């Protein structure tokens, strides 16, 4: 029997999602600032994919495990999901503070691993947290509100990079092995936001206590020997995958191409602008930040506007059309040589990003059982990181040998993958059914 949940006001939904701002600010820095730091510290371009393998690997391991563990956690003081995203936010905050002080490439790579552990530990329970709190009729609003904060967090991250580069980077001369001082400030802001925004949501939003049956299951697990308690999340994940609805397998096929392409875009935007606009690394990194700034402004504007559209036309159609728009954006970018005009395709990219960060979570949250929401959200996020993992292993050689080490070809390759993702999204079959225990 499904628990009847009270409807929340707009501001209650807003407050519960504020913590996503800090998490996504951190991800915004990863999209725009981490790869330039690797380049500053001497990394060759064809090594960028493998240096980013931390995100996929930690996401693949951390998210489903934390999801399964949080399903079976309850504290009268801290709740179910909150302990995990508090610990993750603290880890992320410390890593962001230290990151710009990396003395050598491999120190920065090691810190990225720790940062990704923290970010994944915070983000996965947050997805389940929204599903726990909201009735089905408000799920679309809840996840699109998260999409709004995705845009806001990345917007702030990239806006800070653009501003600090403009204020403090104009006179700087690039030196091999040295991270510019102007990049430090964006990371300091991230360290502050990572923790404070999570604390806002923790103190503003109480969790719904588990039912008597759920509490009995949680206490039964606490009574198990330590070896069985350690193995329990892995058993939960295996069982959930075995019973996973066909719809989630189809989403996985869409995600394979979508997230492979996104990782290419984030890794090769800076090299692309060095080639197409003739920019230095600092100038290209700033232009990449402007691109991200633009599409995340669009994401913020359209995120909530997608709610009535998905209710009227269905999530599948809006999602698939948004992916077509993203493909068109990536096909356009390499052929625009004006630094202002090249921002125009980001309108389509921003609409796509708003849909990607909200609609699939809404569709999946409707078809999974309440007491397994954490583990299924973890599995959905596995479907994000597996394509990223494949990309980090395969795209370096593809870029070097098949695409001629040319960032223009890399961007076109990503556009083709988005077009394939759109075709597969049209084949999704939305369902209202809930998996029976």
Residue pairs with C-beta under 8 A, 6 or more apart in sequence:
2 370
2 434
3 208
3 211
3 370
4 135
5 133
5 134
5 135
5 208
6 135
7 135
7 137
7 138
8 16
8 133
8 134
8 138
12 205
13 134
13 138
13 141
13 142
13 145
14 145
15 200
15 201
15 204
15 205
16 129
16 130
16 133
16 142
16 201
16 204
16 205
17 130
17 142
17 145
17 146
17 148
17 149
17 201
18 149
18 197
18 200
18 201
18 204
19 85
19 89
19 122
19 126
19 197
19 198
19 199
19 200
19 201
19 202
20 123
20 126
20 146
20 149
20 150
20 153
20 197
21 149
21 152
21 153
21 156
21 193
21 197
22 89
22 92
22 153
22 190
22 193
22 194
22 195
22 196
22 197
22 198
23 85
23 89
23 92
23 119
23 122
23 123
23 126
23 153
23 194
23 197
23 198
24 149
24 150
24 151
24 152
24 153
24 154
24 157
25 153
25 154
25 156
25 157
25 189
25 190
25 193
25 194
26 92
26 96
26 115
26 119
26 153
26 157
26 190
26 194
27 119
27 153
27 154
27 157
28 153
28 154
28 155
28 156
28 157
28 158
28 292
28 296
29 96
29 157
29 161
29 186
29 187
29 190
30 55
30 112
30 115
30 116
30 119
30 266
31 154
31 266
31 292
32 157
32 158
32 161
32 266
32 269
32 285
32 288
32 289
32 292
33 157
33 161
33 183
33 186
33 187
33 285
33 289
34 52
34 108
34 112
35 48
35 51
35 52
35 266
35 267
35 270
36 183
36 270
36 281
36 282
36 284
36 285
36 288
37 99
37 100
37 102
37 108
37 179
37 183
38 47
38 48
38 51
38 105
38 108
38 109
39 45
39 48
39 270
39 281
40 174
40 176
40 177
40 178
40 179
40 180
40 281
41 102
41 104
41 105
41 108
41 177
41 179
42 105
42 176
42 177
43 51
43 105
45 268
45 271
45 399
45 405
45 407
46 396
46 399
46 400
46 405
47 396
48 267
48 268
48 271
48 396
49 263
49 267
49 391
49 392
49 393
49 394
49 395
49 396
49 399
50 392
50 393
50 396
51 105
51 109
51 112
52 112
52 263
52 267
52 388
52 392
53 389
53 392
53 393
54 109
54 112
54 113
54 115
54 116
55 112
55 116
55 385
55 388
56 385
56 386
56 387
56 388
56 389
56 390
56 391
56 392
57 385
57 389
58 113
58 116
58 117
58 120
58 385
59 116
59 120
59 381
59 382
59 384
59 385
59 388
60 382
60 385
60 386
60 389
62 117
62 120
62 121
62 124
63 120
63 123
63 124
63 377
63 378
63 381
63 382
63 385
64 124
64 233
64 237
64 375
64 378
64 379
64 381
64 382
65 233
65 234
65 237
65 378
66 84
66 120
66 121
66 124
66 125
66 374
66 378
67 124
67 125
67 128
67 374
67 375
67 376
67 377
67 378
67 379
67 381
68 232
68 233
68 234
68 236
68 237
68 240
68 374
68 375
68 378
69 84
69 233
69 374
70 80
70 81
70 84
70 124
70 125
70 128
70 374
71 80
71 128
71 236
71 371
71 372
71 373
71 374
71 375
72 217
72 218
72 221
72 232
72 233
72 236
73 80
73 81
73 83
73 84
73 218
74 80
74 209
74 210
74 214
74 215
74 218
75 83
78 86
79 206
79 207
80 125
80 132
80 207
80 210
81 125
81 126
81 128
81 129
81 132
81 207
81 374
82 125
82 129
82 202
82 207
84 121
84 122
84 124
84 125
85 121
85 122
85 123
85 125
85 126
85 129
85 198
86 122
86 198
86 199
86 202
87 118
87 121
87 122
88 117
88 118
88 119
88 120
88 121
88 122
88 123
89 118
89 122
89 194
89 195
89 198
89 199
90 118
90 195
91 114
91 115
91 117
91 118
91 121
92 115
92 118
92 119
92 122
92 194
93 118
93 190
93 191
93 192
93 194
93 195
94 118
94 191
95 111
95 114
95 115
95 118
96 115
96 187
96 188
96 190
96 191
96 194
97 187
97 188
97 191
98 111
99 108
99 111
99 112
99 115
99 187
100 179
100 183
100 184
100 187
101 184
102 108
102 111
102 179
104 177
120 381
122 198
123 381
124 374
124 377
124 378
124 381
125 374
126 146
127 146
127 361
127 377
127 380
127 381
128 373
128 374
128 377
129 207
130 139
130 142
130 143
130 146
130 361
130 365
131 139
131 142
131 361
131 365
131 370
131 373
131 377
132 207
132 208
132 370
132 373
133 142
133 205
133 207
133 208
134 141
134 142
136 366
139 362
139 365
139 366
140 307
140 310
140 311
140 315
140 358
140 362
141 304
141 307
142 362
143 357
143 358
143 359
143 361
143 362
143 365
144 303
144 304
144 306
144 307
144 354
144 358
144 362
145 303
145 304
146 357
146 358
146 361
147 299
147 303
147 306
147 353
147 354
147 355
147 357
147 358
148 299
148 300
148 303
148 304
148 354
150 296
150 299
150 303
150 353
150 357
151 296
151 297
151 298
151 299
151 300
151 303
151 350
151 353
151 354
152 296
152 300
153 193
154 292
154 296
154 299
155 292
155 293
155 296
155 297
155 299
155 300
156 189
156 193
157 186
157 190
157 292
158 289
158 290
158 292
158 293
158 296
159 289
159 293
160 185
160 186
160 189
161 183
161 186
161 285
161 286
161 289
162 286
162 289
162 290
162 293
164 182
164 183
164 185
164 186
165 180
165 182
165 183
165 282
165 285
165 286
165 289
166 286
167 182
168 181
168 182
168 185
169 180
169 182
169 282
169 286
172 180
172 181
172 182
172 282
174 180
174 280
174 281
174 282
180 282
209 215
210 218
214 371
217 371
221 229
221 232
222 229
224 232
233 375
236 372
236 375
237 375
237 378
237 379
240 372
240 375
240 376
240 379
241 379
243 435
244 376
244 379
245 367
245 368
245 431
245 433
245 435
247 363
247 364
247 367
247 428
247 429
247 430
247 431
248 364
248 367
248 376
248 379
248 380
248 383
250 424
250 427
250 428
250 429
251 360
251 363
251 364
251 380
251 383
251 428
252 383
253 424
254 323
254 360
254 421
254 424
254 425
254 428
255 360
255 383
255 384
255 387
255 421
256 383
256 386
256 387
256 390
256 421
257 387
257 417
257 418
257 420
257 421
257 424
258 323
258 356
258 387
258 417
258 418
258 421
259 383
259 384
259 385
259 387
259 388
259 391
260 387
260 388
260 390
260 391
260 395
260 414
260 417
261 330
261 413
261 414
261 415
261 417
261 418
261 421
262 414
263 387
263 388
263 391
263 392
263 395
264 391
264 395
264 410
264 411
264 413
264 414
264 417
265 330
265 411
265 414
267 395
268 399
268 407
268 410
268 411
268 414
269 284
269 287
269 288
269 291
270 281
270 284
270 285
270 288
271 284
271 407
271 410
272 284
272 333
272 334
272 407
272 408
272 410
272 411
273 279
273 283
273 284
273 287
273 288
274 280
274 281
274 284
274 407
275 406
275 407
275 408
276 334
276 336
276 337
276 407
276 408
277 283
277 284
277 287
277 337
277 339
277 342
279 287
287 339
287 342
290 339
290 343
291 342
291 343
291 346
294 343
294 346
294 347
294 350
295 346
295 347
295 349
295 350
295 353
296 350
296 353
297 350
298 346
298 347
298 349
298 350
298 351
298 353
298 354
299 350
299 351
299 353
299 354
299 357
301 350
302 350
302 351
302 354
303 354
303 357
303 358
306 318
306 354
306 355
306 358
306 359
309 318
310 318
310 359
310 362
314 430
315 359
315 360
315 362
315 363
315 430
316 363
316 425
316 426
316 428
316 429
316 430
317 426
318 355
318 359
319 355
319 356
319 359
319 360
319 425
319 428
320 422
320 423
320 425
320 426
320 428
321 422
322 351
322 352
322 354
322 355
322 356
323 352
323 355
323 356
323 418
323 419
323 421
323 422
323 425
324 418
324 419
324 422
325 348
325 349
325 351
325 352
326 348
326 349
326 351
326 352
326 353
326 418
327 415
327 416
327 418
327 419
327 421
327 422
328 345
328 348
328 415
329 345
329 346
329 347
329 348
329 349
329 352
329 415
330 345
330 349
330 411
330 412
330 414
330 415
330 418
331 412
331 415
332 344
332 345
333 342
333 345
333 411
334 407
334 408
334 411
334 412
336 342
336 344
336 345
352 418
360 380
361 377
361 380
363 428
363 430
364 376
364 377
364 380
365 373
365 377
366 432
367 431
367 432
367 433
367 434
367 435
368 376
368 434
368 435
369 434
369 435
369 436
369 437
371 437
372 435
372 437
395 410
398 413
399 405
399 409
399 410
403 409
403 410
403 413
